[in-house]
Amino acid sequence: MGKIPGKRIIIVFMLALFFRLTLFVIYHPWGESGFEKLMVGDAYGYQTIAENLVKGNGYAPDNPFLSTLRTPGYPVFIAAVYFIFGIKPWLVILAQIVMDSALAVLIAKFALLLFGNLRTSFIAGLLWALEPFAIFYSNKLLSDGLFVFLVVLSFFFFLRFLKITHKRNLFASGILLGMATLTRPISIYLFIPVSIFAFFRFKSKVKGFQNVFIFVVIFLLTIAPWVIRNKLVHNHYFFSTSFAYNALILYAIPLLSFQQNTPEKELKKIESKNLYDKYAELSKSDPVIFYQKFKDRAVRIMKNNPLTFLKSFFLGIADMYFSTERKSFEHFFHIHSEDSPDFIDSLFKDGVLYFIKQLVTNLNPFTVLYIFIMLSVLFIQYFFAAFGTVSLVKMNAWQAIFILFIPILYFTFITGIAGIGRFKLPVIPFYLLLVSWALSHKHNKYSTRKYVE
């Protein structure tokens, strides 16, 4: 298998660093104006919690929404930077840029461990270094960069365990998956398909059960302190209210929007206001039960519209995979455009010609160019990912297939209706590994096939 030459590691890391720092300089998120730029969406909540921690004010004592919904992984990461350097959000971005550049090297090492081919490894690292989504989100005060890093690192150690079978790799994988879940709760059920694969991977079922037991216990022990904290603070055993809250906001609202042809923003305001008005006292006295009302409302909406739910579910997945992150591009490069139709929605409702007409009419020419470049890149990536998958199937390289498709399918289907491009981030490293395999394996067919099988 060999080792990645130091020169290639430096090239991958420096190339990733160059593109991320270039966007950082263009965006200049320092000073008072820079602070305002970074406080977009979820960033304000993370910032509030991190400041509370640094100042010794607890987690979110006066904000039940943040206290019950936001898990501690990313706020603690921000607080660690603030504790050392002072409250300067742009330094958190710099830390993320370095971490995401290191992730390019990690992905290269992952590819070498998985496929045993230096060419594949180098291409995989380069693909992440140049990945637009990764470049964008490493420059945002959001949990995605840390989350993806931890997920990939967890799977890297899991693969090392399968190759070398040292228990310390299994311990590391379980701890890292727990840390990823403390960063973003969406991965809380990921241990299930990983455990099933680990059980059937070994011929000895006793050995398989032992491995699964160790992995699951380590994972649960990692997240258990947060559950205990929630019991002490909120008098309920739970991990996060994000599941209940997002059931309405990210799953049921898009369904209603699709059905009623009403903007999602408008429906979010209406549904949230109705619940807050109806359960005003409960929202203050017991926020955990209050957010269960969000889930109850979401379940009623989905039960009453099963066919629409199914259509919206698959359209949401298509939206996620064909998101161009146009708004991120405009935000970073200070470009203003009117709202434009979504590519997938236009394709199914009005046709491609309508989509192109609306783009040209409503958007800045630079944005139009960016969208067409991004859609071209996505189609090329998915073509080679499919090609790589077929190649691995033909070679019966089932271990590689399962290692890559467990996270791909998990994050795809758990995102479902939400259809947000941001949620594709933890999938990208794994399908880029398929792309790197497809681009490289023909150049060294014999040695690569010998190892993967």
LOTORLUM-948173 format. One record per residue (C-alpha): residue in one letter; y, z, x. Coordinates in nm, 3 decimals. Layout:
<atoms>
+-----+---------+---------+---------+
| res |      yy |      zz |      xx |
+-----+---------+---------+---------+
|   a |       Y |       Z |       X |
...
+-----+---------+---------+---------+
</atoms>
This chain:
<atoms>
+-----+---------+---------+---------+
| res |      yy |      zz |      xx |
+-----+---------+---------+---------+
|   m |   0.000 |   0.000 |   0.000 |
|   g |   0.244 |   0.079 |   0.283 |
|   k |   0.591 |   0.230 |   0.274 |
|   i |   0.921 |   0.076 |   0.170 |
|   p |   1.112 |  -0.018 |   0.486 |
|   g |   1.420 |   0.197 |   0.540 |
|   k |   1.642 |  -0.112 |   0.544 |
|   r |   1.533 |  -0.205 |   0.191 |
|   i |   1.593 |   0.148 |   0.063 |
|   i |   1.945 |   0.136 |   0.206 |
|   i |   2.010 |  -0.207 |   0.051 |
|   v |   1.893 |  -0.096 |  -0.294 |
|   f |   2.087 |   0.231 |  -0.284 |
|   m |   2.409 |   0.082 |  -0.145 |
|   l |   2.403 |  -0.213 |  -0.389 |
|   a |   2.361 |   0.026 |  -0.684 |
|   l |   2.634 |   0.250 |  -0.546 |
|   f |   2.870 |  -0.045 |  -0.492 |
|   f |   2.855 |  -0.171 |  -0.852 |
|   r |   2.884 |   0.176 |  -1.005 |
|   l |   3.173 |   0.276 |  -0.780 |
|   t |   3.347 |  -0.057 |  -0.846 |
|   l |   3.347 |   0.017 |  -1.219 |
|   f |   3.457 |   0.374 |  -1.142 |
|   v |   3.761 |   0.248 |  -0.950 |
|   i |   3.848 |  -0.009 |  -1.220 |
|   y |   3.817 |   0.259 |  -1.488 |
|   h |   3.992 |   0.531 |  -1.278 |
|   p |   3.880 |   0.833 |  -1.486 |
|   w |   4.089 |   1.090 |  -1.298 |
|   g |   4.415 |   1.262 |  -1.389 |
|   e |   4.525 |   1.342 |  -1.743 |
|   s |   4.476 |   0.988 |  -1.870 |
|   g |   4.131 |   0.978 |  -1.711 |
|   f |   4.029 |   1.297 |  -1.890 |
|   e |   4.118 |   1.140 |  -2.226 |
|   k |   3.920 |   0.827 |  -2.138 |
|   l |   3.606 |   1.029 |  -2.074 |
|   m |   3.630 |   1.241 |  -2.391 |
|   v |   3.462 |   0.986 |  -2.618 |
|   g |   3.188 |   1.061 |  -2.871 |
|   d |   2.945 |   1.332 |  -2.761 |
|   a |   3.135 |   1.391 |  -2.435 |
|   y |   3.377 |   1.639 |  -2.592 |
|   g |   3.093 |   1.866 |  -2.704 |
|   y |   2.929 |   1.864 |  -2.360 |
|   q |   3.266 |   1.936 |  -2.200 |
|   t |   3.333 |   2.230 |  -2.435 |
|   i |   2.998 |   2.395 |  -2.360 |
|   a |   3.029 |   2.337 |  -1.984 |
|   e |   3.375 |   2.497 |  -1.979 |
|   n |   3.245 |   2.793 |  -2.177 |
|   l |   2.966 |   2.845 |  -1.925 |
|   v |   3.197 |   2.822 |  -1.622 |
|   k |   3.451 |   3.062 |  -1.775 |
|   g |   3.182 |   3.310 |  -1.877 |
|   n |   3.243 |   3.263 |  -2.250 |
|   g |   2.881 |   3.204 |  -2.344 |
|   y |   2.737 |   2.877 |  -2.471 |
|   a |   2.922 |   2.783 |  -2.789 |
|   p |   3.001 |   3.115 |  -2.959 |
|   d |   3.250 |   2.977 |  -3.211 |
|   n |   3.084 |   2.644 |  -3.280 |
|   p |   2.754 |   2.661 |  -3.474 |
|   f |   2.721 |   2.283 |  -3.463 |
|   l |   2.717 |   2.271 |  -3.082 |
|   s |   2.521 |   2.596 |  -3.050 |
|   t |   2.232 |   2.472 |  -3.264 |
|   l |   2.235 |   2.100 |  -3.189 |
|   r |   2.315 |   2.062 |  -2.817 |
|   t |   2.038 |   2.158 |  -2.573 |
|   p |   2.146 |   2.304 |  -2.237 |
|   g |   2.030 |   2.046 |  -1.981 |
|   y |   2.340 |   1.829 |  -1.952 |
|   p |   2.602 |   2.103 |  -2.012 |
|   v |   2.441 |   2.306 |  -1.731 |
|   f |   2.451 |   1.998 |  -1.504 |
|   i |   2.824 |   1.956 |  -1.575 |
|   a |   2.886 |   2.329 |  -1.535 |
|   a |   2.714 |   2.326 |  -1.193 |
|   v |   2.959 |   2.060 |  -1.071 |
|   y |   3.254 |   2.250 |  -1.220 |
|   f |   3.140 |   2.578 |  -1.066 |
|   i |   3.143 |   2.421 |  -0.717 |
|   f |   3.442 |   2.185 |  -0.740 |
|   g |   3.647 |   2.304 |  -1.036 |
|   i |   3.681 |   2.154 |  -1.385 |
|   k |   3.718 |   1.787 |  -1.295 |
|   p |   3.508 |   1.559 |  -1.519 |
|   w |   3.553 |   1.261 |  -1.286 |
|   l |   3.353 |   1.448 |  -1.020 |
|   v |   3.066 |   1.472 |  -1.269 |
|   i |   3.085 |   1.093 |  -1.299 |
|   l |   3.067 |   1.060 |  -0.919 |
|   a |   2.760 |   1.288 |  -0.916 |
|   q |   2.601 |   1.069 |  -1.185 |
|   i |   2.679 |   0.755 |  -0.987 |
|   v |   2.501 |   0.893 |  -0.681 |
|   m |   2.207 |   1.008 |  -0.898 |
|   d |   2.177 |   0.670 |  -1.071 |
|   s |   2.190 |   0.491 |  -0.734 |
|   a |   1.910 |   0.720 |  -0.616 |
|   l |   1.722 |   0.624 |  -0.934 |
|   a |   1.720 |   0.261 |  -0.812 |
|   v |   1.532 |   0.382 |  -0.502 |
|   l |   1.299 |   0.594 |  -0.718 |
|   i |   1.216 |   0.292 |  -0.935 |
|   a |   1.138 |   0.093 |  -0.620 |
|   k |   0.900 |   0.371 |  -0.509 |
|   f |   0.752 |   0.382 |  -0.862 |
|   a |   0.682 |   0.008 |  -0.845 |
|   l |   0.515 |   0.042 |  -0.504 |
|   l |   0.294 |   0.326 |  -0.628 |
|   l |   0.206 |   0.137 |  -0.947 |
|   f |   0.152 |  -0.215 |  -0.812 |
|   g |   0.104 |  -0.164 |  -0.438 |
|   n |   0.331 |  -0.453 |  -0.347 |
|   l |   0.648 |  -0.430 |  -0.138 |
|   r |   0.803 |  -0.742 |  -0.289 |
|   t |   0.760 |  -0.605 |  -0.641 |
|   s |   0.903 |  -0.274 |  -0.526 |
|   f |   1.216 |  -0.431 |  -0.376 |
|   i |   1.279 |  -0.647 |  -0.683 |
|   a |   1.239 |  -0.347 |  -0.917 |
|   g |   1.498 |  -0.150 |  -0.720 |
|   l |   1.739 |  -0.444 |  -0.719 |
|   l |   1.699 |  -0.497 |  -1.094 |
|   w |   1.804 |  -0.139 |  -1.167 |
|   a |   2.088 |  -0.160 |  -0.914 |
|   l |   2.227 |  -0.459 |  -1.107 |
|   e |   2.142 |  -0.337 |  -1.461 |
|   p |   2.465 |  -0.344 |  -1.671 |
|   f |   2.356 |  -0.064 |  -1.908 |
|   a |   2.286 |   0.166 |  -1.613 |
|   i |   2.621 |   0.078 |  -1.452 |
|   f |   2.808 |   0.152 |  -1.775 |
|   y |   2.637 |   0.481 |  -1.861 |
|   s |   2.656 |   0.624 |  -1.511 |
|   n |   3.034 |   0.611 |  -1.568 |
|   k |   3.028 |   0.799 |  -1.900 |
|   l |   3.029 |   1.173 |  -1.957 |
|   l |   2.704 |   1.151 |  -2.152 |
|   s |   2.355 |   1.289 |  -2.101 |
|   d |   2.179 |   0.953 |  -2.071 |
|   g |   2.192 |   0.914 |  -1.692 |
|   l |   2.044 |   1.257 |  -1.622 |
|   f |   1.788 |   1.212 |  -1.899 |
|   v |   1.660 |   0.876 |  -1.773 |
|   f |   1.642 |   1.007 |  -1.416 |
|   l |   1.426 |   1.302 |  -1.526 |
|   v |   1.199 |   1.090 |  -1.748 |
|   v |   1.132 |   0.835 |  -1.473 |
|   l |   1.075 |   1.113 |  -1.218 |
|   s |   0.831 |   1.284 |  -1.457 |
|   f |   0.630 |   0.962 |  -1.497 |
|   f |   0.644 |   0.900 |  -1.122 |
|   f |   0.477 |   1.237 |  -1.055 |
|   f |   0.232 |   1.177 |  -1.340 |
|   l |   0.132 |   0.847 |  -1.178 |
|   r |   0.100 |   1.022 |  -0.841 |
|   f |  -0.135 |   1.269 |  -1.006 |
|   l |  -0.350 |   0.985 |  -1.143 |
|   k |  -0.362 |   0.823 |  -0.799 |
|   i |  -0.402 |   1.133 |  -0.581 |
|   t |  -0.514 |   1.398 |  -0.838 |
|   h |  -0.327 |   1.687 |  -0.674 |
|   k |  -0.243 |   1.942 |  -0.942 |
|   r |   0.105 |   1.997 |  -0.799 |
|   n |   0.198 |   1.647 |  -0.918 |
|   l |   0.085 |   1.737 |  -1.271 |
|   f |   0.288 |   2.059 |  -1.256 |
|   a |   0.595 |   1.864 |  -1.141 |
|   s |   0.550 |   1.605 |  -1.417 |
|   g |   0.528 |   1.872 |  -1.688 |
|   i |   0.832 |   2.062 |  -1.560 |
|   l |   1.040 |   1.744 |  -1.530 |
|   l |   0.947 |   1.629 |  -1.881 |
|   g |   1.051 |   1.973 |  -2.005 |
|   m |   1.382 |   1.942 |  -1.820 |
|   a |   1.432 |   1.595 |  -1.971 |
|   t |   1.370 |   1.741 |  -2.317 |
|   l |   1.622 |   2.018 |  -2.248 |
|   t |   1.866 |   1.737 |  -2.168 |
|   r |   1.791 |   1.526 |  -2.477 |
|   p |   1.555 |   1.655 |  -2.749 |
|   i |   1.436 |   1.304 |  -2.835 |
|   s |   1.157 |   1.334 |  -2.576 |
|   i |   1.005 |   1.650 |  -2.727 |
|   y |   0.699 |   1.465 |  -2.863 |
|   l |   0.647 |   1.244 |  -2.557 |
|   f |   0.397 |   1.491 |  -2.412 |
|   i |   0.153 |   1.396 |  -2.692 |
|   p |   0.080 |   1.031 |  -2.595 |
|   v |   0.092 |   1.129 |  -2.226 |
|   s |  -0.166 |   1.405 |  -2.289 |
|   i |  -0.393 |   1.171 |  -2.487 |
|   f |  -0.387 |   0.919 |  -2.203 |
|   a |  -0.449 |   1.193 |  -1.943 |
|   f |  -0.750 |   1.317 |  -2.142 |
|   f |  -0.922 |   0.977 |  -2.170 |
|   r |  -0.824 |   0.868 |  -1.819 |
|   f |  -1.099 |   1.080 |  -1.662 |
|   k |  -1.471 |   1.026 |  -1.718 |
|   s |  -1.533 |   1.401 |  -1.722 |
|   k |  -1.397 |   1.531 |  -2.052 |
|   v |  -1.393 |   1.886 |  -1.911 |
|   k |  -1.167 |   1.769 |  -1.629 |
|   g |  -0.958 |   1.571 |  -1.877 |
|   f |  -0.913 |   1.877 |  -2.099 |
|   q |  -0.818 |   2.094 |  -1.802 |
|   n |  -0.551 |   1.845 |  -1.696 |
|   v |  -0.409 |   1.816 |  -2.047 |
|   f |  -0.405 |   2.194 |  -2.084 |
|   i |  -0.212 |   2.239 |  -1.758 |
|   f |   0.037 |   1.962 |  -1.842 |
|   v |   0.105 |   2.086 |  -2.197 |
|   v |   0.136 |   2.453 |  -2.099 |
|   i |   0.377 |   2.375 |  -1.815 |
|   f |   0.585 |   2.153 |  -2.046 |
|   l |   0.597 |   2.418 |  -2.322 |
|   l |   0.681 |   2.697 |  -2.077 |
|   t |   0.974 |   2.491 |  -1.950 |
|   i |   1.133 |   2.452 |  -2.293 |
|   a |   1.025 |   2.794 |  -2.431 |
|   p |   1.328 |   2.991 |  -2.299 |
|   w |   1.561 |   2.779 |  -2.511 |
|   v |   1.352 |   2.839 |  -2.823 |
|   i |   1.360 |   3.214 |  -2.753 |
|   r |   1.738 |   3.199 |  -2.701 |
|   n |   1.774 |   3.029 |  -3.039 |
|   k |   1.569 |   3.302 |  -3.206 |
|   l |   1.791 |   3.568 |  -3.050 |
|   v |   2.118 |   3.393 |  -3.135 |
|   h |   2.038 |   3.225 |  -3.468 |
|   n |   1.737 |   3.424 |  -3.591 |
|   h |   1.514 |   3.114 |  -3.612 |
|   y |   1.249 |   2.973 |  -3.382 |
|   f |   1.360 |   2.612 |  -3.330 |
|   f |   1.445 |   2.379 |  -3.044 |
|   s |   1.742 |   2.187 |  -3.180 |
|   t |   1.895 |   2.092 |  -3.514 |
|   s |   1.951 |   1.741 |  -3.381 |
|   f |   1.635 |   1.619 |  -3.556 |
|   a |   1.757 |   1.739 |  -3.897 |
|   y |   2.117 |   1.627 |  -3.841 |
|   n |   2.027 |   1.283 |  -3.701 |
|   a |   1.774 |   1.220 |  -3.978 |
|   l |   2.073 |   1.168 |  -4.204 |
|   i |   2.338 |   1.041 |  -3.962 |
|   l |   2.127 |   0.803 |  -3.752 |
|   y |   1.839 |   0.712 |  -3.986 |
|   a |   1.932 |   0.743 |  -4.353 |
|   i |   2.295 |   0.631 |  -4.324 |
|   p |   2.208 |   0.293 |  -4.163 |
|   l |   1.955 |   0.244 |  -4.443 |
|   l |   2.223 |   0.306 |  -4.707 |
|   s |   2.463 |   0.084 |  -4.516 |
|   f |   2.210 |  -0.199 |  -4.514 |
|   q |   2.132 |  -0.149 |  -4.884 |
|   q |   2.489 |  -0.106 |  -5.012 |
|   n |   2.664 |  -0.333 |  -4.761 |
|   t |   2.904 |  -0.047 |  -4.683 |
|   p |   3.026 |   0.043 |  -4.330 |
|   e |   2.826 |   0.324 |  -4.169 |
|   k |   3.142 |   0.516 |  -4.069 |
|   e |   3.251 |   0.537 |  -4.430 |
|   l |   2.908 |   0.655 |  -4.549 |
|   k |   2.887 |   0.918 |  -4.273 |
|   k |   3.215 |   1.069 |  -4.388 |
|   i |   3.111 |   1.068 |  -4.754 |
|   e |   2.763 |   1.216 |  -4.701 |
|   s |   2.880 |   1.480 |  -4.450 |
|   k |   3.172 |   1.586 |  -4.671 |
|   n |   2.944 |   1.618 |  -4.974 |
|   l |   2.706 |   1.848 |  -4.786 |
|   y |   2.982 |   2.057 |  -4.627 |
|   d |   3.151 |   2.100 |  -4.965 |
|   k |   2.826 |   2.192 |  -5.138 |
|   y |   2.701 |   2.435 |  -4.873 |
|   a |   3.027 |   2.563 |  -4.722 |
|   e |   2.913 |   2.924 |  -4.695 |
|   l |   2.569 |   2.835 |  -4.562 |
|   s |   2.721 |   2.622 |  -4.285 |
|   k |   2.882 |   2.940 |  -4.146 |
|   s |   2.620 |   3.206 |  -4.228 |
|   d |   2.304 |   3.012 |  -4.132 |
|   p |   2.373 |   2.675 |  -3.963 |
|   v |   2.001 |   2.616 |  -3.897 |
|   i |   1.917 |   2.617 |  -4.268 |
|   f |   2.236 |   2.426 |  -4.339 |
|   y |   2.132 |   2.136 |  -4.118 |
|   q |   1.795 |   2.131 |  -4.288 |
|   k |   1.993 |   2.014 |  -4.592 |
|   f |   2.085 |   1.706 |  -4.389 |
|   k |   1.716 |   1.637 |  -4.335 |
|   d |   1.636 |   1.699 |  -4.703 |
|   r |   1.903 |   1.449 |  -4.807 |
|   a |   1.774 |   1.196 |  -4.553 |
|   v |   1.415 |   1.230 |  -4.677 |
|   r |   1.525 |   1.170 |  -5.037 |
|   i |   1.714 |   0.856 |  -4.936 |
|   m |   1.419 |   0.716 |  -4.740 |
|   k |   1.163 |   0.804 |  -5.008 |
|   n |   1.368 |   0.630 |  -5.275 |
|   n |   1.400 |   0.313 |  -5.066 |
|   p |   1.067 |   0.255 |  -4.887 |
|   l |   1.096 |  -0.123 |  -4.854 |
|   t |   1.457 |  -0.108 |  -4.741 |
|   f |   1.355 |   0.163 |  -4.495 |
|   l |   1.088 |  -0.063 |  -4.348 |
|   k |   1.329 |  -0.357 |  -4.313 |
|   s |   1.600 |  -0.135 |  -4.167 |
|   f |   1.351 |   0.020 |  -3.926 |
|   f |   1.257 |  -0.309 |  -3.762 |
|   l |   1.611 |  -0.445 |  -3.777 |
|   g |   1.721 |  -0.126 |  -3.602 |
|   i |   1.471 |  -0.187 |  -3.322 |
|   a |   1.593 |  -0.545 |  -3.291 |
|   d |   1.954 |  -0.420 |  -3.281 |
|   m |   1.866 |  -0.180 |  -3.002 |
|   y |   1.697 |  -0.445 |  -2.789 |
|   f |   1.971 |  -0.704 |  -2.838 |
|   s |   2.268 |  -0.472 |  -2.805 |
|   t |   2.510 |  -0.608 |  -2.546 |
|   e |   2.716 |  -0.287 |  -2.515 |
|   r |   3.022 |  -0.497 |  -2.594 |
|   k |   3.234 |  -0.196 |  -2.681 |
|   s |   3.151 |  -0.033 |  -2.347 |
|   f |   3.261 |  -0.350 |  -2.168 |
|   e |   3.591 |  -0.356 |  -2.357 |
|   h |   3.644 |   0.018 |  -2.310 |
|   f |   3.596 |   0.004 |  -1.933 |
|   f |   3.803 |  -0.310 |  -1.881 |
|   h |   4.079 |  -0.216 |  -2.130 |
|   i |   4.020 |  -0.517 |  -2.356 |
|   h |   4.113 |  -0.505 |  -2.723 |
|   s |   3.923 |  -0.705 |  -2.985 |
|   e |   3.878 |  -0.696 |  -3.358 |
|   d |   3.543 |  -0.588 |  -3.503 |
|   s |   3.277 |  -0.855 |  -3.485 |
|   p |   2.937 |  -0.895 |  -3.650 |
|   d |   2.622 |  -0.765 |  -3.486 |
|   f |   2.401 |  -1.036 |  -3.336 |
|   i |   2.082 |  -0.936 |  -3.521 |
|   d |   2.257 |  -0.876 |  -3.855 |
|   s |   2.426 |  -1.216 |  -3.834 |
|   l |   2.101 |  -1.385 |  -3.738 |
|   f |   1.919 |  -1.257 |  -4.049 |
|   k |   2.207 |  -1.261 |  -4.299 |
|   d |   2.447 |  -1.540 |  -4.207 |
|   g |   2.292 |  -1.742 |  -3.925 |
|   v |   2.381 |  -1.798 |  -3.561 |
|   l |   2.668 |  -2.038 |  -3.636 |
|   y |   2.848 |  -1.770 |  -3.838 |
|   f |   2.794 |  -1.523 |  -3.553 |
|   i |   2.945 |  -1.765 |  -3.299 |
|   k |   3.239 |  -1.845 |  -3.528 |
|   q |   3.320 |  -1.477 |  -3.576 |
|   l |   3.297 |  -1.411 |  -3.204 |
|   v |   3.539 |  -1.689 |  -3.117 |
|   t |   3.777 |  -1.587 |  -3.397 |
|   n |   3.783 |  -1.209 |  -3.350 |
|   l |   3.710 |  -1.139 |  -2.984 |
|   n |   3.890 |  -1.172 |  -2.655 |
|   p |   3.760 |  -1.477 |  -2.457 |
|   f |   3.640 |  -1.248 |  -2.176 |
|   t |   3.439 |  -1.047 |  -2.429 |
|   v |   3.287 |  -1.365 |  -2.572 |
|   l |   3.183 |  -1.476 |  -2.223 |
|   y |   3.040 |  -1.131 |  -2.151 |
|   i |   2.835 |  -1.133 |  -2.475 |
|   f |   2.678 |  -1.471 |  -2.404 |
|   i |   2.598 |  -1.372 |  -2.046 |
|   m |   2.441 |  -1.046 |  -2.163 |
|   l |   2.234 |  -1.215 |  -2.436 |
|   s |   2.111 |  -1.467 |  -2.178 |
|   v |   2.019 |  -1.186 |  -1.939 |
|   l |   1.834 |  -1.001 |  -2.215 |
|   f |   1.633 |  -1.307 |  -2.317 |
|   i |   1.537 |  -1.370 |  -1.953 |
|   q |   1.438 |  -1.006 |  -1.903 |
|   y |   1.223 |  -0.998 |  -2.215 |
|   f |   1.058 |  -1.329 |  -2.128 |
|   f |   0.952 |  -1.204 |  -1.787 |
|   a |   0.854 |  -0.861 |  -1.926 |
|   a |   0.621 |  -1.040 |  -2.172 |
|   f |   0.492 |  -1.262 |  -1.892 |
|   g |   0.425 |  -0.957 |  -1.675 |
|   t |   0.244 |  -0.781 |  -1.961 |
|   v |   0.014 |  -1.079 |  -2.023 |
|   s |  -0.059 |  -1.100 |  -1.650 |
|   l |  -0.157 |  -0.732 |  -1.632 |
|   v |  -0.377 |  -0.763 |  -1.943 |
|   k |  -0.559 |  -1.062 |  -1.789 |
|   m |  -0.620 |  -0.852 |  -1.477 |
|   n |  -0.743 |  -0.554 |  -1.684 |
|   a |  -0.480 |  -0.335 |  -1.516 |
|   w |  -0.491 |  -0.091 |  -1.806 |
|   q |  -0.361 |   0.210 |  -1.618 |
|   a |  -0.040 |   0.024 |  -1.528 |
|   i |  -0.010 |  -0.102 |  -1.887 |
|   f |  -0.043 |   0.247 |  -2.038 |
|   i |   0.193 |   0.409 |  -1.787 |
|   l |   0.463 |   0.153 |  -1.873 |
|   f |   0.407 |   0.118 |  -2.246 |
|   i |   0.380 |   0.487 |  -2.338 |
|   p |   0.755 |   0.543 |  -2.282 |
|   i |   0.849 |   0.193 |  -2.401 |
|   l |   0.674 |   0.230 |  -2.737 |
|   y |   0.765 |   0.598 |  -2.778 |
|   f |   1.140 |   0.551 |  -2.736 |
|   t |   1.135 |   0.224 |  -2.931 |
|   f |   0.974 |   0.366 |  -3.244 |
|   i |   1.138 |   0.707 |  -3.235 |
|   t |   1.476 |   0.529 |  -3.224 |
|   g |   1.385 |   0.295 |  -3.510 |
|   i |   1.661 |   0.251 |  -3.766 |
|   a |   1.928 |   0.408 |  -3.542 |
|   g |   1.935 |   0.082 |  -3.344 |
|   i |   2.184 |   0.203 |  -3.083 |
|   g |   2.190 |   0.019 |  -2.750 |
|   r |   2.245 |   0.349 |  -2.569 |
|   f |   1.904 |   0.469 |  -2.686 |
|   k |   1.737 |   0.180 |  -2.504 |
|   l |   1.829 |   0.331 |  -2.166 |
|   p |   1.503 |   0.529 |  -2.112 |
|   v |   1.305 |   0.213 |  -2.192 |
|   i |   1.485 |  -0.013 |  -1.944 |
|   p |   1.331 |   0.115 |  -1.617 |
|   f |   0.981 |   0.060 |  -1.754 |
|   y |   1.029 |  -0.295 |  -1.878 |
|   l |   1.216 |  -0.382 |  -1.559 |
|   l |   0.900 |  -0.281 |  -1.374 |
|   l |   0.717 |  -0.544 |  -1.582 |
|   v |   0.990 |  -0.796 |  -1.496 |
|   s |   0.963 |  -0.717 |  -1.125 |
|   w |   0.587 |  -0.765 |  -1.142 |
|   a |   0.623 |  -1.101 |  -1.318 |
|   l |   0.880 |  -1.224 |  -1.066 |
|   s |   0.685 |  -1.124 |  -0.760 |
|   h |   0.311 |  -1.117 |  -0.814 |
|   k |   0.250 |  -1.489 |  -0.764 |
|   h |   0.395 |  -1.469 |  -0.414 |
|   n |   0.127 |  -1.227 |  -0.303 |
|   k |  -0.140 |  -1.273 |  -0.563 |
|   y |  -0.444 |  -1.166 |  -0.368 |
|   s |  -0.323 |  -0.838 |  -0.216 |
|   t |  -0.146 |  -0.727 |  -0.536 |
|   r |  -0.440 |  -0.802 |  -0.761 |
|   k |  -0.674 |  -0.620 |  -0.527 |
|   y |  -0.467 |  -0.300 |  -0.552 |
|   v |  -0.376 |  -0.300 |  -0.922 |
|   e |  -0.735 |  -0.348 |  -1.033 |
+-----+---------+---------+---------+
</atoms>
